[in-house]
Amino acid sequence: MLTTGDVGRDLGVTINTVKSWIRAGRLRALRLPSGHFRIPAREMGRFRRTLAPAGEAIRERRRQWGDFEAWRLSEPPEVLTPADALAWADSMLEIALLEPIPDRPIEAEAENVAALHRAFSVLGA
């Protein structure tokens, strides 16, 4: 039996993502009297096979985001152009589409990114 933390670490996602998969019925789990979930190893194998393409996309996007963050932090703030900031915001939206965050609707994330685009277009970026 695996914990939600075990599954999250194995798949490279957050515990909240694992819980959202359980609540959505995508990942079968047992609920303990304490309220915690346990995922049978056999179920994990089944789920991993169904998730393989999306999981790979999530890992690749996170790798790209990590590279971008390392670059961004290594440069003075003036070097980050509005186009770079928008590219970063777009990448965060793509991650949100692949890995929804419970209690944060994707529509809100999309609207935040759209607002950034509007603000930068007013500035002439």
C-alpha positions as CSV (number, residue, x, y, z in Angstrom):
1,M,0.0,0.0,0.0
2,L,1.3,3.4,-1.0
3,T,0.6,6.8,0.6
4,T,-0.5,9.9,-1.5
5,G,3.1,11.2,-0.8
6,D,4.6,8.0,-2.2
7,V,2.5,8.3,-5.4
8,G,3.2,12.0,-5.8
9,R,7.0,11.5,-5.5
10,D,6.9,8.6,-7.9
11,L,4.9,10.5,-10.5
12,G,6.5,13.9,-9.9
13,V,3.2,15.6,-8.9
14,T,1.9,17.2,-5.7
15,I,-0.1,15.3,-3.0
16,N,-3.0,17.6,-3.8
17,T,-2.9,16.4,-7.4
18,V,-2.9,12.7,-6.3
19,K,-5.9,13.5,-4.0
20,S,-7.7,15.2,-6.9
21,W,-7.2,12.1,-9.1
22,I,-8.7,10.0,-6.2
23,R,-11.7,12.3,-5.8
24,A,-12.3,12.3,-9.6
25,G,-12.2,8.5,-9.6
26,R,-9.2,8.3,-11.9
27,L,-7.1,6.6,-9.2
28,R,-8.7,4.0,-6.9
29,A,-7.7,4.2,-3.2
30,L,-8.8,3.0,0.2
31,R,-9.7,5.7,2.8
32,L,-8.5,4.9,6.3
33,P,-10.6,5.8,9.4
34,S,-8.1,8.7,9.9
35,G,-9.1,10.1,6.5
36,H,-5.8,9.3,4.8
37,F,-5.7,7.5,1.5
38,R,-3.8,4.3,0.7
39,I,-3.2,3.2,-2.9
40,P,-2.7,-0.5,-3.7
41,A,0.6,-1.1,-5.6
42,R,-1.4,-2.9,-8.3
43,E,-3.6,0.1,-8.8
44,M,-0.5,2.3,-9.0
45,G,0.8,0.1,-11.9
46,R,-2.5,0.4,-13.7
47,F,-2.7,4.1,-13.2
48,R,0.9,4.7,-14.3
49,R,0.2,3.0,-17.6
50,T,-2.8,5.3,-18.2
51,L,-0.9,8.4,-17.2
52,A,2.4,7.7,-19.0
53,P,2.0,10.3,-21.8
54,A,0.7,13.1,-19.6
55,G,3.2,12.3,-16.9
56,E,6.0,12.6,-19.4
57,A,4.7,15.9,-20.6
58,I,4.4,17.2,-17.0
59,R,8.0,16.2,-16.3
60,E,9.3,17.8,-19.5
61,R,7.4,21.0,-18.9
62,R,8.7,21.1,-15.3
63,R,12.3,20.6,-16.5
64,Q,11.9,23.5,-19.0
65,W,10.4,25.6,-16.3
66,G,13.3,24.8,-14.0
67,D,15.8,25.7,-16.7
68,F,14.0,29.0,-17.2
69,E,13.9,29.7,-13.5
70,A,17.6,29.0,-13.2
71,W,18.3,31.4,-16.0
72,R,15.9,34.1,-14.6
73,L,17.5,34.0,-11.2
74,S,21.0,34.1,-12.7
75,E,20.3,37.4,-14.6
76,P,19.6,40.9,-13.2
77,P,15.9,41.7,-13.3
78,E,16.4,44.2,-16.1
79,V,17.3,41.3,-18.5
80,L,13.9,39.7,-18.1
81,T,12.0,41.2,-21.0
82,P,8.2,41.4,-21.1
83,A,8.2,38.7,-23.7
84,D,10.2,36.5,-21.3
85,A,7.8,37.2,-18.5
86,L,4.8,36.2,-20.8
87,A,6.6,33.0,-21.9
88,W,7.0,32.1,-18.2
89,A,3.4,32.8,-17.5
90,D,2.3,30.7,-20.4
91,S,4.4,27.8,-19.3
92,M,2.8,28.0,-15.8
93,L,-0.6,27.9,-17.5
94,E,0.4,24.8,-19.5
95,I,1.6,23.1,-16.3
96,A,-1.8,24.0,-14.6
97,L,-3.6,22.5,-17.6
98,L,-1.7,19.2,-17.2
99,E,-1.8,19.2,-13.4
100,P,-4.9,20.9,-12.0
101,I,-4.7,22.4,-8.5
102,P,-7.7,21.5,-6.4
103,D,-9.8,24.5,-5.4
104,R,-8.1,26.7,-8.1
105,P,-10.1,26.5,-11.3
106,I,-8.1,26.5,-14.5
107,E,-10.3,29.3,-15.8
108,A,-8.9,31.6,-13.0
109,E,-5.3,30.7,-14.0
110,A,-6.1,31.4,-17.7
111,E,-7.6,34.7,-16.8
112,N,-4.5,35.7,-14.8
113,V,-2.3,34.9,-17.8
114,A,-4.7,36.8,-20.2
115,A,-4.5,39.8,-17.8
116,L,-0.7,39.7,-18.0
117,H,-0.9,39.6,-21.8
118,R,-3.2,42.6,-21.8
119,A,-1.1,44.6,-19.4
120,F,2.1,44.0,-21.5
121,S,0.3,44.8,-24.8
122,V,-0.7,48.2,-23.3
123,L,3.0,48.8,-22.5
124,G,3.9,47.9,-26.1
125,A,5.7,44.7,-25.2
